[in-house]
């Protein structure tokens, strides 16, 4: 009898360990999805980089989290908010963070950028909470670019049939950023969620 109880307990412990490993694997995959899905396209980054004014929300069709953070940083709003804080003294503008977003792999003869172009590079994630419920996950990702900025964004992700995680929504309420990914045929774009009434 004791042998059976010990065997059952060991099965429960093994099952818990496998579940914890699966949750950790999901969280790591979600972090990678956050990096990719928060990114701005090269074309959009170039468009706002050559503009003679700070970016506005309607300047790009794809309103990714990185694009919307450029809009916020370029705005006249107070820059220190609950979800985002500059770490540099004085003026803080899009040009100050462009080098971090478009980090270079090499700067010799050819300039090869890291992909993707994002405010949230994998090595800048300081914490990521993941509550996984089947094929859906929610949580908060915290990030920090030393000497430049730190912030946090809420996310909602879904797991596709392929097993890959994709971010479906991002929000940074104190910045009034609420985004949803809209699929249109074989492509998709990030759009601002309509305000709830």
N, C-alpha and C positions, 0 to 999 in steps of 0.2 A: 504494500500500500504506500509506504513512504517512498519507495522507488518510483511509483507512478506519479506521485505528487511532485517529486523532484524533477521528473521528466517533463511534466506539464509546465512547471515553473521555468525550466530552461527553454522550452518552446516559446513561452510568453516573452521572455527576455530576448530571445533571438528575433522574434517577430517585431518587438519594439525597436531593436537595433536596425533591422532592415527598413522599417518605416522611417526612422530618424535619418538613415542614409539617403533614402529616396527624397525626403523633405529637403535635406542639404543639397542634393543634386538639383532639385527643382529650383531652389533659391539661387544657386550658382547660375543656372540657365536663365533665370529671370533677370539677374544682374546683367548678363550679356545682352539680353533683349532690351533692357532699359537703355544701355549704351547705344545700341543700334537704332532703336525706335525714337530716341530723343534727338537724333541727329538732324542737321540741316543739310540740304543737298549742296554740292559744290556750286551749282548754278545760282541758287538763292543766296549763298554766302557772297559770291562775286557781285551779284546784283546790289546787295545792301552795302557792300564794301566800296563800290564806286559811286554811290549816291552822294549828293551834295547836302544831305540832311539826314538826321537820325531816322532809323526805320520806323514805319507805322504799321499797325496790325494788318492792313489790307494790301501791303506791298507785295506779298507772296501768296500764291494759292495754297501752298503747303505750309500751314502754320504750326510747324514742329515746336517742341518745347524749347529747343535751342534758339529758333527764330524768335519766339515770344520772349525769351530772356534777353535777346538783343534789343527787342522793342522796349522792354522794361528798362534796361540799362541806359538806353538812349533817350528815355523820356525825362520829363521834368519832375517826376515823382521823387519823394524821399527814398533813398536807396536802401536804407536799413529797415527791413520788414521781418516778420516772424519767419517767413520761408526763404529769405535770401538776405545776405549781408556782405557788403564789400569788406575786404580785409586790408585795403590800401587806404592811406590817408589822402584827403583832398579830392580833387575831381576824379570821377569814375565814369568812363564812357566806353562804348563798344570797342574802340581801338585798343583799350587797355586789356581786353580779354580775348581779342581775335587770335593772338599768338597761342593762347592756351587751347582754344577751340580747334584751331587748325595746327596742331603740334606737328613739327617736322621730324621725320625719321632720320634724315640725313640733310646736312646743309653744306655739302661740298659742291661739286660741279652741277649735280641735279638736286633739286629740292623735292623730296618725296614726302608727301603728307601722310600722317597716320590716318587711317579711316576708322571710324567715321568722324565727321566734324561735329563735335558736341561739347556742351558745358560739362557733361558727366562721363569722363573717361573711366574705364574700369579701375585703374589704379587710384582714382580720386574718390571712389565710393568708400565712405567711412563706416556706414552701417546700412543694412537692408533688412527690414522686417518682411516676412512672408507668411501669410496665412493662406494655405492651400486647401481648397475644398473641391475635390474632384478635378475638373478641367479649368477651374477659375482660381485666381490668386489675387490677393490684395495686400498692400503694405505701404511702407514709407521708405524711400531711399534717401540717405543723407550723403552729401558730397562736399569736398573741400579741395580747392586749388590753392595751395599755400601762397600767402602774400597777395592773393587776388580776391577770392570770394568763397563763401560757403553757403549751403542751402539744403533744403529738403523738399521732396515732391512726393505726393501720394500717387499711387498707381493702381490700376486694375489690369490684370493680364488674363489671357486665355491660352489653353494648350490646344494646338491644332492636332489633327489626326496623325500628322507626321511625328508628333512628340515634341515639336518645337514650341517654345513659349513666345507669345507676341503681346506687346502692351496695347491695350485697347483704350485706356484713358490715363491722362496725367492731370493732376491739379496742384496748384500752389495758391490756395485761397487768399492769402494776404496780398498777393500780387494780382488778384483777379484773373488768374490763368486757370481755365478749365477746358481741356482739350479732349476730343474724341477722334479716333481713327475711323474714317469712312472709306469703305472699299467701293471702288467703281470699276467693275469688270476685273481686269487683270492688274490694275494699279490701285493705289489708295492715297489719300491725303489726310493730313491732320487739319481739323477745323475746330473753331471755338464752339463750345457747347452753348446753346441758348440759355440765357439766365432763367432760373426757375422762378416762378411768380408765386 
